[in-house]
Amino acid sequence: MIDTATDRDIPALAEMLFALNAHHADDVPERFHTEGPQEDLQSFLAERMAEGARALVYRTEGVARAYLLWQVIDQPATALEKARKMAVLDHIYVAPIWRHRGLARRLIARFEAESSALGCRSWMSRVHAFNQASAAMMQGAGARLAVQVFEKPLQAPS
């Protein structure tokens, strides 16, 4: 069952966010870390939700097994681009034992329905280059590569 997350869900979401970030820390330790108390992750999520981010939670037997965090962005017209309202899929996580059962696909379908109902005509998600599984999931949901971002670490001045 998919529900809209509430403040009561934040501790469970923080646990899943920790696991998601640990994956990132394993692959890019110079950028990501898993240090700090769980309360920091809970505060991060509470702040994001207070600022308008929305979270969907997939539950079985009353326990959160997966989540999707997203927000709506209104981009005004610029000299180069038309105005547009789009949804940004910030995080999606499925507990390992629950993967390959369609939970992510169902969360994305619900996210698409809700964002479309709010007037969004497209959605985007940023996927780290090392995360091939996430890229495959986005492509499986019908998303296509739109922009590539290149990053080069710099040497600290001596």
Residue, then its C-alpha position, 0 to 999 in steps of 0.5 A: m500500500i502506498d501512502t503519503a508520508t507524514d511526520r510520523d514516518i520520518p524515523a523510518l524514512a531516515e533509516m532508509l535514507f541512511a542506507l541509500n546514502a551508505h551506498h553513495a558513501d561506498d562509491v564516492p567516499e570523498r563526497f558522501h559520509t555516514e557519520g553523524p546521528q540519525e536525528d540529523l537525517q530526521s531533521f533533514l527530511a523534516e526540513r525538506m518536507a516543511e519546505g514543500a517536498r513530498a514523500l510517498v511510502y510503500r508499506t506492507e504489514g504496517v512497515a515502511r519498505a520503500y519511499l520516494l521523495w519529490q518536489v514540484i519546481d516552477q521554473p519561470a521563462t528565461a531568455l532561453e527556455k520556456a516556463r515550465k512546472m516540473a516534478v523532481l524525484d529526489h530520492i527513491y529507495v527500496a529495502p534490499i529484501w523487497r527489491h525486484r517486486g515492483l515497489a519502485r515501479r508502483l511508487i513512480a507511477r503514483f508520483e507521476a499521477e500526483s505530479s501530473a494532477l498538480g500541473c507538472r508536465s514532466w519529471m526529472s531525477r539526478v542519478h549519480a554516474f556510479n549508480q547504474a541500477s538507479a539509471a536503469m530504473m529511471q530508464g525503465a520508467g520511461a525517463r531518458l538522459a537529458v543533461q550530463v553533468f561533469e565534475k572534476p575534483l580540484q587540488a587544495p591550494s598548498 
